[in-house]
């Protein structure tokens, strides 16, 4: 009688339209991760130590004067500028304690040197070595053997931003999957729209597939945008295959959409679904190595951490993006993600509250 | 074949004590008939209609729609042939009328084009408007349009005009009438007596989960024994025992029935102008003082009062 459109396509289209017409949703999905990359990328940009602060303690005599001249004239060893400052002992110690100076140098006639620094700060230990070296050279110590000019390398891949980006991609996939699917389902249920749709001959599988597919359609451009942005602003490159990364992104989006479906399968109110979602996401935010490597947690926690889907996803994406490894090396992680999605889907379909 | 055939429907919600929402309800709706379920809030109308729509499972009883029972493979087949408007559905705010109708149309094998449905409910001008911009009446018409888009043989409308202004209600009545005039069946619930009286071919008055009266509005009103009602209120001395008064009023020639509610009496009469002089004479003879007096046409409300012993519009527990 009339041309008939595909119900699945219509359901997907409706979700996409609703999403595009919600400016706040656009910001949280597309704008927020980019802002996070900018903020963290700028804050943790890896710049080499450029300056060493040295505080000199000692009665103003020839020894102190000569040390101060030697250090001031030292021709930037290893591109380092040495800044010397004379001050009273208590003040110097306080400056050392608060990190305003890297090294305190006591000088007495002789000359007798004594170094004070914070062993836990890399800058302090560096200052100790450099200053000592400069003073000894000035005193006539010579290098043995022939030292050729340094060969310096600075390749993208080892910086914090390179490490961070896979973590942020994983975090977006988790948040997007859980919120995008969970929130939408509970909203449709609360509006009694689910009930209305069930009164039509719509197939339940179409309904669920529509929500999942529209979620994948939002996620992939979002993550590609994030990758492109990181490439243009911070020069972050993907060392492995882009296709492998894309497959991981799809698998991650699918897994977290499944978990979102599970979280929303019974919830009747926004409060209960929000609480459940935070309960699910919080451990992964902390443990799964978004901002720092999860190896920092004690060994006895590692088995539990490794089994989390976000850990598996981020580890696999880091392996592809940073180490250039292929998917074949990431089979345990991929298997884990597939397992999580299958279990979530099966459970969600069993538990789903349709009416 | 009946459009709806429902026998001994029972729905009990588990609770302490169990809530008996529907207690043995029978309904037969013919093709080409507009049938109204009339009753106060909490009478079990919505539970009944949702069981008929297949959204709720009855505790016991049998339901057949267009010759099929709910369950298994029949579900999709029945859903293809019925249209539904629920009491409250909030359609997506940021989809347009056209988009929503296209979505609903896609679920049905056969149906009406969205443009045609919009014309039927007079929403053509709003095709591109988002739901959030529609008035209450327009949203209600869109809800009915969603029910019509599958070109159903049977239409269920749960409180379709609640909260609408008189113009919007009349527009919706026109839509429902023209659907009925195509020879198709409509089942609607309402707690407006005038709506049931003007729109429905037959009415079942429902109270506390049972049908307490069934028939065409005209016949139901005729069972009162008169087409008109005289309402009067007595004041003055506290009336301890009113049975002599009820008895006396019933004995007046031309009075077919008396309903009492505290000091107010409603007399069902055929010709108010003939009864009134006798009534006034009798009252003064008894030394009774009138507080107020009025006459009106009998309505389904009087039928409800006669059967349920209270008013339809009385505030009741919400369903």
Interface residues (C-beta under 8 A of the other chain):
Chain A: X1 X2 X4 X5 X6 X7 X9 X10 X11 X13 X14 X17 X18 X21 X22 X191 X192 X193 X195 X196 X197 X198 X199 X200 X201 X202 X203 X355
Chain B: X53 X54 X55 X56 X76 X79 X80 X84 X86 X88 X89 X90 X91 X92 X94 X95 X99 X100 X102 X103 X104 X105 X106 X107 X108 X109 X110 X111 X112 X113 X130 X146 X150 X151
